[in-house]
Amino acid sequence: MRAALWLMGLFALAVAGAWLAGNNHGTVAVFLSPYRVDVSLNLVLLCLGGWVFVLLLVQRALSALLSLPREARRWRLQQKERAAHAALLDAMGHFMAGRFLRARKSAEAVLDREASLSAADQKLGHSVALRALAHVMAAESAHALQDKALRETHLTQALHEAGQATGADRQTLLEGIPLRAARWLIDDRDARASLDQLRQLPASVIRRTVAMRLQLKAARLAGQPAQALDTALLLTKHRAFSPAASQSLVRGLVLELLGNTHDEKALEKLWLSLPTTQRAMTEVATEAAMRLVQLGGSAVQARQWLLPVWDSMKAAQNTWDAVAMQRLVRGVHVTLVDVNALDARPWLARIEAAQQAWPSEPHLQYLAGMACQHHQLWGKAQTLLSQAAKNLQDQAMRRQVWCALAELAEQRQDVAAALQAWKQAAKAR
């Protein structure tokens, strides 16, 4: 639309000019004694316009001629700037390709070229950021080459350059460089120094995914499962891991935290602080129950922790694998130490009901047999343990079954059966 309007305007201007020139009969008289020259007004106007056009061309030519030195300086600055940027790109490319020595030399070339520009009083607008990034790349390469002294030298210079930056570049550099330094400290296995480095960052930076990942690695390396667990939960909330990876990570940290608890009260406090989803994990519930019994805690309390997992097992027996079943059976068996407790008989009924609902499951045969032995139900115990001894694959559980069968045989004074059971127990090592 705009082009059409311009075209119409040009046509109108041409028509108007032709009409004015055709109807303009004026003349210009030029007196050159003793002569008089009469010239058409149209010719005078045309000559005047041509003269103005020539003057403009001459002015532009003079301006271009006088600006040649300035343009030459600008061209040289541009070439040096491009060379510095090309060296920085080379450093990044060599670093990604694993050529760390070349990457360091390219980063140092960036610093040399920028220094030559500054010495020639040709400073770039982003020279501070360029120097800082070059120092970071040199430090990265030195870190990959295990040259800690050179790495720390370039890190100090990068932080110094970042402190001289202004605006958004200053904030970005002062946030990014310490994050790289924290990662280097993790690679050096200096987890505490890495955590101290991360604590110095602003709260807004700590909440970023990359910072939380570094904090998680440093906390695990420093043996601080509580802090690692809190960070892992935040990362899970931000969907930093896949659901399976998040569950495995959280489960491992909770198990580590349970294993580092050496007090009954502290264990109960830790258990209450866990969310329901984590307490419903088979590994977590069984480890907590076994740890509570090991620390001298209440077996009744331990069985209460295991009850939700037991109910979920009963509700979905076909989806439980052998490993989860074995782990749950071990946890329940450890808590069956007090047959006089108020919930001892109800638990015996639960175990027998589960075994009858799944009669071919060797782990439930083992658990039901052990429970019957604790409650002095010798006949049931003998039958169930004999069935479990034929199908159990775990050597530790097979050894416990044969030991229990040997004790039952000694109780009924069957010496031959007892010796045979003890022999089988000795083989299951």
N, C-alpha and C positions, 0 to 999 in steps of 0.2 A: 504493500500500500504506500509506504514511504517512497519507494523508487518511482511509482507511478506519479505521485504528486510532484517529485523533483522533475520528472520528464515533462509534465504539463507546465511547470513553472518555466523551464528552459524554453519550451516552445513559445510561451507567452512573452518571455523576454526578447526572443528573437523577432517575433512579429512586431513588438513595440519598437525595437531598435530599427527594423527595416522601415516602419511607417514614419518614425521621426526623421530618419536619414533621407527618405524619399521626399518628404514635405518640408524639409529644412532648406530654405533658399538663402540663408545668411552667408555673408562673406567676411573675411578678415583682411583688412588693408594693412599692408606693411610698407612703410615709407622708408626707402633707402635713397636719400638724395643723390642724384636728381630723379630717382626712379620711384615708382609706386607699384607694389606687387599686391594684387588681389588674390586671395586664397580662399577656397571653400571652407566654411566652418566645419564641415564633416571631416575634411582632410586634416585640419588642425587638431580636432579632437582625436583622430586616429593616431596622428604623430605623437601627441601628448601621451596617449595611453601606451604606445610603443616605447616612448622614452622612460616612462615610469617602470615598465616591465624590464627594460635593460638595466635600470638602476637597481632594481631588486635582485636581478641575477648577479650583478657585480658585488652587491652587499653580501649575498650568500657566499659567493666565491671567496671574498676577503675573510669572512667569518670562518669558513672551513679551513682556509690557509693558516689563519692565526691560531686555530684550535688544534692544529696537528701535534704540537708538543704535549698538550694536555691529553689528547686522545692516545698518543703513544704511551704516556705514563699509565693511563687507565688500562690499556691493552696488556702492558707488562704486568700490572697488578692482577688483572684477570687471569693471565696465564699462570702466575705464581699461585694464585688462589686455587685454580683448577688442579695444579700439580699437588698442592697440599691435600685437597679433597680426594684426589686419585690415590695418594699414598695412604690415606685413612681407609679408603675402600679396599686397597690391597692388604692392609693389616687385618681387616675383618675377614677377607676372603682366605688369607693364609691361616688365620686362626681357626676358622671353621674346617679347613682342610687338614688341620693337624700339623701344619708347618709353623711351629711356635717360634723358632729362631727368626725366620723370615718375617713373621708377624711383628715381632719386637723391633726388628730393624726398620720395618715400614713405619711403625708408630714413632720411632725416634726420628725418622726422616720427616714426618709431619711436624714435629717440634722444631727441627732445624729450619725447615722452610718458613714456618711461621715466625721464627726468630729473625730470619733474614728480612722478612717483610717489615717487622717492627723496627729493625735497625735502619732500614731505608725510609723510616717515617711513613710507612704505608700500612697502617693498621686496619684490620678487618673489623666489621661490626660485630662479628661473632667469634673473635679471636680467643676470648676466654673459654667459651664452650668448646672450641676446637682443641685448645691445649688440654683441657680437662679430659676430654674423650680420648685424646692420644695417650695421655698418662694412664688412663684406665686400661686401654688396650695393651700398653706395654706391661702394666702390672698383671693383666690376665695371662699374657705370654710368659712372664717371669714365674708366675704361679704354676703354670703347666710345666715349666722346666725345673720346678723345685728350687728356684732361686729366691728364697724368702727375703734376703737383704734387699735385693733390687726391687722386689715386689713392694716392700714397705716404703722404699724411697719414692717410687712412683705413686703409691697410694697417698703419701703425705703431700706430694706436690699436687696431685689431683684434688685433694681436699682444700689445699690453699687456693688453687685456681677457682674452685667452686665458690669459695668464700668471697672472691672478688667479682663474681657474676652479679647480674641484676635481673629483676623481673622474674619471669617464669623459669628462665634458665637456672637461676640460683636455687630455686626450690626443687626443681627436678634433679639437679646434680647433687644437692645436699641430701636428698632422699635416696637416690639410686646408688651412689658410691658406697655408703655404709652397708647397703644390702649386699653388694658384691663382696665387700670385706667380710661380712658375716658368713657368706658361703665359703670363702677361702678358709676361714677359721674352722668351719665344719670339716672341710677336706683335710685340714691339719689335725683333726681329732681333738681340737681345743674347744669343747662344747661350752664350757663356762664363759670363755672370752667371747664366743659367738652370742651367747645369751645376753651378756653385758652390752655388746654392740647393738643388739636389737632393742634393748630396753631404753637406749638413748634416743631412739627414733620417736617422732610424734605419734600420738595415739591413732591418728588417722592412717598413718603408714602401717602400723602394727596390724590393723584390721584388714589389710590387703591380703589376698590369697598367697602371693609369693612370699610375703613376710611370715605368714602363719605356717607355710610349708617349711621354711627355714627354722622357725621356732620349734616345730614338731620334731624335726631331725635333731636339733641341738638338745632338746629336752630328753629325747630317747637316748642320745649318746651320753648325756650327763647323768643318766640314771635317775631321772625325775619323772616317774610315770604319771604322777598326779597332774603336773603341768602339761605333759604330753597328751593326757586324756582330755583335758579341757580344750586344748588346741585342736585335737582330732575331732571333737564334737562340733566345734565351730566350723571346721572345714567340711564336715559332713553336712552341716546345715547350709553351707554355701555351695553344696554339690561339687566339691573339688575332686571327689573320687566317685567311682562307680559304686552302686549299692553293695555289691559283693565285697569290693575292696574296703569300703567303709566299715562294714560289719566285721570283717576279719581284723582290720586294724584296731577297732575299738575293743573287740574281744581280747586280742592279744595284750593291749594295754591294761585292761581291767584285770586279766589274769596275773600280769606282772605286778600290779598294785596289790592284789590279794596276797601274792607270794611274799611281798615285802612288808606285810603287816604282821607284827609280832605281839599283839595284845588283843585280848578278847573284846574289850570295850571298843577299841579302835576298829576292829573288824566289823562289829555290829554297826558302828557309826558309818563306816564306809558302805556297808550293804544298804543301809537306809538312804544314803545319798545317791545311790545308783537309780537311774530311771527304770520304769517297768520293763521296757524293751530289753534292757541289758540283763535285768534279773531273770528274764524268761529264757535267756540263752542257756543251753544245757551245760556247756563248759564252765560258764561263770557260776551257775547255781551249784554244780557239783564241787567245783574248786572251793567255793566259799563254805559249803557244808563240811567238806573234809578238813579245811583249814580251821574251822571253828572247833571241831572235835579234837584236832591235833593240839590246839591251844588250851584245851581243857574246858571248852564251853559246853553248853547244854546240847545234848543230842536231840532233845525235843525241838529246840529252836532250829537246829540244823535240818530236821525233817520238815519243819514248816517252810523253810526256804526251798526245799526240794519238791514240795507238794504241787505247786503250779506246773513245774516241768513234768512231773509224773502224770498229771491230768492231761497235759497236752500230748504226751506220749500215748496214753490210752485212747485219746480222741483221733489220733492219726497214726496208728501202728504201721500201716502199710508203707508210709512215707519215711519212716525212720530207718537210717542205715545202721549197720552193725557197730560202727565206731561210736555213734551217739548213744546207742543202746548200752554198749559196754561201759561207756563213761558214766551214764546215769546209774547203772547197776552197781558200779564201784562206789559211787557216792552214797547210795542208799545203804549198801552193805556196811560201810564204815560207821554209819549212824545207828546201826542195830546193835548197840552195846548194852542198852538198859531195857531189859524185858519187863521190868516192873513199872515203867512209865505209863501214864494214862493213855497215851496214843500208841502204845506198843501193839495191843491187840487189833485196833483198827488198821494199823499199817500191815500187820500180818494178813488181815483179810484183803486189803488192797493188793498185796503181792500175789496171794493165791488166786484172786479173781483175774488179775492180769495174766498169770501163768495158764490158767484154764482157758482164757480167751485166745491165747496164743501158745498152744501146748508144744509146738515144735521149736520154739525159740530157746536155744541153749542158755543164753544169758539169764532169762527169766527162770529157767529151771535151776540154774546155779543160785540165784537170789532167793527163790522160794525154798530151796533146800537148806541154805544157810539160815534163813529165818526160822524154819521149822526146827533146826538143830538148837538155835538159841532158846526156843520155847519148849525144848525137850520133847518134840514130836518126832521120836526116833524113826518110826516106820516111814513116815512121809519124807523125812530128810534123807533116809537111805535110798528110797526110790528115785527121788528127784536128782540127788547128787550123782547117782549111778548113770542116769540118763544124760546129765550134763557132761560127765567125764568123757562120753563117747563123741560129743559134737563140738566141744569148745576148742577154739583155735589158739586162744591166748595162753601162753605157757604159764604165766603167773596165776591165772585163774584156775588152770588145770592142776597146778601144784596145790593150791588151796583146797580144791575139791578132793584130791586124793588124801591130803592131810585130814580133812574132815571125815572121810570114809574110814581112814585108819583109826581115828579116835572112836568112831561109832563101833568098829569091829572090836577094839580093845574093851569098850564098855560092855559088849555082849560076850566078851571073853573068847572071841574067835581069833586065835593067834595066827593061824595061817592066812586068813583074810587081811588081818592087820599088817603082817609082814609084806604081803603082796601090794597092799595100798601104799605102805611106806616106800617100797621099791619103785612103784609108779611115780610117787611124788619126787623121789630123787632123780628120776629120769627127766622129769618136766622142769629142767633148769635151763 
